[in-house]
């Protein structure tokens, strides 16, 4: 097997790491590196808000220096994190471009907040809608029909989609082994209509297509490292600014922030956010998204159960179209 770092060949029994991806020398070096990065992240997260704001401003300025403000945009969702991000950036660059992808699956409160930002708060925002290469509109229902429902987590959904769409017996077997090794609890759902494609089709691709068409070179994202294991590992490996390493250049000024910091900033600077949070929702996201639904419990109910109270017509639409997959995955609603 090849070491994923040095690319030298080694016998499997000499490989190290959870998935046997490293030779001994690289595994030792990588382990020490990650240990140091975890300490650094913990130290950054413990900083007072004033220092985190300065750190975020420096990260933004590095990106602007590298690409120029006319080549950078904010990926804006209308949620509290991206609203705080926007406020920080606009203190320095008030007319920076924001791009919002209307997934067709947004809470009405999210759309109302974005309308307020544009019409009353001077946000420079372009709204995109998802279409395929033939110009046919994507919708949540169409994505679920053609690829599968976004359920559990993106990694789990990706593993299930890979298994279900495997073109060879070898790929299918490898997928089964991966699911059993990494997500054994969810192996029982490997034949369910589940996929991670929704966010790509409805949100990421429309924004990237617009950015590419208009020669944008870097995106500023309002993601927090603490939001998921994947985002934490990404920061540990790459830090806040990731330039010329991925398909797109990314500036992530809020990576070292916590949700507590977000609300402290909102209260300190009297930032207007979507009314959705006053209704008991902890995230804006997409109305019918199943990612993280198992652990979504605020005041004794998840967001689907809350939807029945706050948006009964949308709740009826959820059940009339997707009740079968919710029942299959044992999701409370």
TAGIKA-V390533 format. One record per pair of residues at least 4 apart in sequence whose C-alpha atoms are under 7 Angstrom apart, sorted by the first residue. I is the first residue (numbers start at 1). J is the second residue. If there is no record, write none. Layout:
i: {I/I}
j: {J/J}
This chain:
i: {1/1/1/1/2/2/2/2/3/3/3/3/3/3/4/4/5/5/10/10/11/14/15/15/15/15/15/16/16/16/16/16/16/17/17/17/22/22/23/24/25/26/27/28/29/30/31/32/33/34/34/35/36/37/37/38/38/39/40/41/41/42/43/44/45/45/45/47/47/48/49/49/50/51/52/53/54/55/56/56/56/57/58/59/59/59/59/60/60/60/61/62/63/63/64/64/67/67/67/68/69/71/71/71/71/72/72/72/72/73/73/73/73/73/73/73/74/74/74/74/74/74/75/75/75/75/75/75/76/76/76/76/77/77/78/78/78/78/78/79/79/79/79/80/80/81/81/81/82/82/83/83/84/84/85/85/86/87/89/90/90/90/95/96/97/97/98/98/98/99/99/99/99/100/100/100/101/101/101/101/101/101/102/102/102/102/103/103/103/103/104/104/105/105/105/106/106/106/107/107/107/108/109/109/109/109/110/110/110/111/112/113/113/113/114/115/116/116/117/117/117/118/118/118/118/128/128/129/130/130/130/130/130/131/131/131/131/132/132/132/138/138/138/139/140/141/142/143/143/143/144/144/147/147/148/148/148/149/149/149/150/150/150/150/150/150/150/150/151/151/151/151/152/152/152/152/152/152/152/153/153/153/154/154/154/155/156/156/157/157/157/157/158/158/158/159/159/159/160/160/160/160/161/161/161/162/162/163/163/163/164/166/166/167/168/169/170/171/172/173/174/175/176/177/178/179/179/179/180/180/183/197/198/199/199/200/200/201/202/203/204/205/206/207/208/209/210/211/211/212/217/218/218/218/219/219/219/220/220/220/221/221/222/222/222/223/223/223/224/224/224/224/224/225/225/225/225/225/226/226/227/228/229/230/231/232/233/234/235/235/238/240/240/240/240/241/241/241/242/242/242/243/243/244/257/258/259/260/261/262/263/264/265/266/266/267/275/276/276/277/277/281/288/292/293/296/296/297/297/298/301/301/302/303/304/304/305/306/307/307/307/308/308/311/312/313/314/315/316/317/318/318/319/322/323/324/325/326/326/327}
j: {9/10/11/12/7/8/9/10/7/8/9/21/22/23/21/22/22/26/14/15/15/23/20/21/22/23/24/20/21/22/23/24/27/21/22/27/26/27/27/28/29/30/31/32/33/34/35/36/37/38/236/39/40/41/236/42/236/43/44/45/256/46/47/256/256/257/258/51/52/52/53/261/54/55/56/57/58/59/60/253/254/61/62/63/240/241/253/64/251/253/65/66/67/251/68/69/71/72/217/72/96/215/216/217/218/216/217/218/219/96/97/98/99/218/219/220/97/98/99/219/220/221/98/99/100/219/220/221/82/98/99/100/82/100/82/83/110/113/114/83/274/283/284/84/273/85/222/262/86/222/87/273/88/262/89/222/90/91/93/94/95/96/124/124/124/125/124/125/126/125/126/127/207/126/127/128/127/128/129/203/206/207/106/127/128/129/129/130/202/203/139/140/140/286/287/110/286/287/111/286/287/112/113/274/275/276/114/274/284/115/116/117/273/274/118/119/120/121/121/122/123/122/123/124/125/206/207/206/137/138/201/202/206/135/136/137/138/136/137/138/142/143/202/143/144/145/146/147/148/198/148/149/195/197/193/194/195/193/194/195/157/194/195/196/198/289/290/291/157/194/290/291/156/157/290/291/292/293/294/157/291/292/158/196/291/159/160/183/161/194/195/196/162/195/196/163/175/179/164/190/194/195/165/194/195/166/175/172/175/176/191/171/172/171/172/173/174/175/176/177/178/179/180/181/182/183/184/187/184/187/187/201/202/203/204/204/205/205/206/207/208/209/210/211/212/213/214/215/216/216/249/248/249/250/249/250/251/250/251/252/251/252/252/253/254/252/254/255/254/255/256/257/258/231/232/235/255/256/232/258/231/232/233/234/235/236/237/238/239/240/242/251/252/253/255/250/251/252/249/250/251/249/250/249/261/262/263/264/265/266/267/268/269/270/271/271/279/281/284/281/282/303/318/296/302/302/303/301/302/302/305/306/306/307/308/333/333/310/311/312/315/312/315/315/316/317/318/319/320/321/322/323/323/326/327/328/329/330/331/331}
